[in-house]
Structures are given as C-alpha cells and as structure tokens.
Amino acid sequence: MAAAPSDTEAITRKLSTADRFLPVWIGVAMLVGILLGKTVSGLDDLLSAVEVEGVSLPIALGLLVMMYPVLAKVRYDRLNTVAGDRRLLASSLLLNWVLGPALMFALAWIFLPDLPAYRTGLIIVGLARCIAMVIIWNDLACGDREAAAVLVAINSVFQVVMFAVLGWFYLSVLPGWLGLEQTDLDVSPWKIAASVLVFLGIPLLAGYLSRRLGEQAKGRDWYESTFLPRIGPWALYGLLFTIVILFALQGDQITSHPGDVARIALPLLAYFAVMWGGGYALGRASGMSYERTTTLAFTAAGNNFELAIAVAIATFGVTSGEALAGVVGPLIEVPVLVALVYVSLALRKRFPHRPDTRHDDVLSSART
C-alpha cells in the first residue's frame, strides 16, 4: 500500500503549472520590466505621467487585478472568528507597528551609516506596512484568508493614522535623542488614505460584493466550484503585470547603481528574514494553527512598496537616493517572499492538525 502524500505534496499537486513555476515567471517579469525601461525610449516618463494624486494608474490596475480574485475567495461570514483572536491581533500589531519600524531603523543605521539618502529610504520602507501583495503570498502558502483580510484592514487604518507620526519619530526625534543625523518627512495623511482606498478598499469591496451576490444568486457550491476557478488565474496575471510595470519604471535606476543596490539589499535581506522568522516563531510559540501563523509571518514581513516609493519621490525627488532605496525594496522582497512561501509549505507538517484549520478548504480552493 502506497504511503499517503504529505500536506506539502498534496498542496503542490493542486497547484497549476503556472503556480508551480511562479519564481520563474516572476524572474522573467522583473527582467522584462528592466529591459523595457532600458530599451523603450520615454517609457518610464510615459508611465510616470499616468497617475492621479500620486497614485500610478498602471500599478494600481495591476494590484486591483491581482487582489480581487483572492479577496473574492474570502468567506466574510467567518471574519468574526478572526476578530475574536486576541493573540493574533496583538501579535500582528506588535510585529508591524513596534518591531518592524524599529528593526528597519536599526538595520539602516548599521548597514548604511555613511549613506543618509539610502538610509532614509529604507526607514520609509519599514514604515509602510503591506496591504497588497501580502495577500498573494499568504494565499500561495495556504494561510488563513479571513485572517489576512482582517490584518491588512487593520494595517491600513494604522497606516493612515501612524505613518506620518512614526516617520517624524524615526527620522527626526529618535536620531536627535541618539545624537544622529536628523531628517524631515512631510507627508499628508490624505495621500496615504488615498493609497489605502485604491489598493485595498476597491478590491475588498469588489470581493465582498462578488461573494455576497454570487452566493445569493447561485449558492456557495457554484460560487466556489465554478466562479472562483474562472477568476483565480487573474491574480497571477495581475501580479506579473505589476512587476513588469514597476521595474519598467525604475529599471534604469537599478541597473545604473549596481553597487548601491547591493548595499541596500543587505539590510533588506536581514529585515525580511527576521520579520518573517519572528512572526513564524511567535505564532508557533503562541499555539496558533499553521494557517494563522503563516498569515502572521507574511503580514509582518511584507511592505507597501508603492506607498514607500510614492512618499520618497514626492518628498525627495524621482532621482533621489531615497527613491532608489524604495525601488530596491520589491526587487529583494518579491523573490525572498516567494522563496518563503515554499519554506512555509515545507514547515506545515510540523504543526499538529487542529479542528479550526482550513485543510480541506485549502486543498479544494481555486488554484487550478
């Protein structure tokens, strides 16, 4: 009698060919974007010009297409179970709004003491908590979709309220206390609110209405077995489109400063490793299920690169070192978090099965 497949093997078999080769497609998308930015004259200027209130419309389109299928999968009638999980909510707030900014501040000063522009850019990246791509990484790692929806919603609220305050503290107040160089950051909370509304509010509302109206019209079985598989692949298409556009916009910056990119990459690698590992260890030590531990780890490790880049460009200019540091963020984050998806799946078997986990839902979800 053949041995039963492990959780990781079972999940891998459910992945489509596109999902199995996700790192390859992402690498190709990054390369295509850089080549387009280098070879097509004026493309970066054209793409940069298509924006409203500092929000890049091509990137906004890609993120909306990317996030909608995942948010349409969320079972919104289960959100109350997440809201009642105080361990998860407290752990997420601690990691995202206490540890994350402080860790990036420390790493920026340790690795880049002689490069103030890059250092400031990294600190801004650390303040911009993820509300977009983390949903994709969480879903690929079979995390808790409902928990991810709640945590990114909380991050969005804190982002509007706390981004400018924490920017002032970490760039001006704390360096002054420590006798370090100080920097001013002038960013409007309304600009941050607009970013949150576009990148989270619109796809969240669309996903909620899709499930509510779809289930009312044809029932949950049809919605999850027929509708979700049809829209599922668009998450990957949106992700790849976003990456192409992002690197087409900033590819010239990256290729023109390879040495600087390498120096910026080191603290970023340390940051992602510590934040993801810390989130994973905290969830495991707190007795959370695999799904919620995974969600906690990825929401802690991810950053809102679009907001960080927009703030850096608006404050310091498109050719500034601060903007380059923001651009290097997704260059490092995307492949690292994709790799951590596979690490997370491999660690799944270390968690005992719990009645509240979504094992059957995950294996039957629209991934093919």
Summary of the structure (lengths in Angstrom):
residues: 368
radius of gyration: 20.0
end to end distance: 28.1
largest distance: 68.8
contacts: 1296
relative contact order: 0.19
helix: 80%
strand: 2%
